Amino acid sequence: MLNVKVWWPLFPLLFLIVLTCLITSAIRLARTGKATRTEWTTVILALLFYFLTFALGRWRWLHLPMSNIAELFILYNMFYFFKKNQKGIASLNLTALLAIAADFALHYILK
């Protein structure tokens, strides 16, 4: 039942969910019109490090640190935007974190 051949399509789906959430949060940040440089930096760095996580998937010793850095930026963004009362961006970051957690769980289960 828990065969990699059956469940592998979930990995690209989860990647697309996270990528969509991060891009949507950047678009919503742009639409606010009053984003600070710090907000732009953290949102773009979360997107960049998550994409690097995907690109470096073949090399575990590079994939894991990039993943952890991306998760820290996403977690920071979630709390930061929740405190600034921008709950839409915060919920997108929460959704991204939950999809990353599901990806991690799927990796763990299918080993």
URHUVEN-V859128 format. One record per residue. N is the residue number from 1. RES is the residue in one small letter. D_LAST is the distance of its C-alpha to the last C-alpha in Angstrom with 1 decimal. Layout:
N/RES/D_LAST, N/RES/D_LAST
This chain:
1/m/13.2, 2/l/9.6, 3/n/9.5, 4/v/8.5, 5/k/12.2, 6/v/13.5, 7/w/11.9, 8/w/12.0, 9/p/15.6, 10/l/14.7, 11/f/13.7, 12/p/17.3, 13/l/18.8, 14/l/17.6, 15/f/18.7, 16/l/22.0, 17/i/22.5, 18/v/22.2, 19/l/24.3, 20/t/26.9, 21/c/27.1, 22/l/27.8, 23/i/30.3, 24/t/32.0, 25/s/32.4, 26/a/34.0, 27/i/36.3, 28/r/37.3, 29/l/38.0, 30/a/40.2, 31/r/42.1, 32/t/43.0, 33/g/45.3, 34/k/45.4, 35/a/42.1, 36/t/42.4, 37/r/41.2, 38/t/38.7, 39/e/37.2, 40/w/37.0, 41/t/35.4, 42/t/32.6, 43/v/31.8, 44/i/31.9, 45/l/29.9, 46/a/27.1, 47/l/27.1, 48/l/27.3, 49/f/24.5, 50/y/22.2, 51/f/23.2, 52/l/22.7, 53/t/19.1, 54/f/18.6, 55/a/20.7, 56/l/19.1, 57/g/15.5, 58/r/15.6, 59/w/16.5, 60/r/14.2, 61/w/17.3, 62/l/19.1, 63/h/16.6, 64/l/15.9, 65/p/19.7, 66/m/20.7, 67/s/18.4, 68/n/19.8, 69/i/23.3, 70/a/23.0, 71/e/21.8, 72/l/24.8, 73/f/27.2, 74/i/26.0, 75/l/26.3, 76/y/29.7, 77/n/30.9, 78/m/30.0, 79/f/32.2, 80/y/34.8, 81/f/35.5, 82/f/35.4, 83/k/38.1, 84/k/40.1, 85/n/40.1, 86/q/38.3, 87/k/36.0, 88/g/35.0, 89/i/33.4, 90/a/31.9, 91/s/30.3, 92/l/28.9, 93/n/27.2, 94/l/25.9, 95/t/24.5, 96/a/22.8, 97/l/21.3, 98/l/20.1, 99/a/18.4, 100/i/16.7, 101/a/15.6, 102/a/14.3, 103/d/12.4, 104/f/10.9, 105/a/10.1, 106/l/8.5, 107/h/6.3, 108/y/5.6, 109/i/5.7, 110/l/3.8, 111/k/0.0
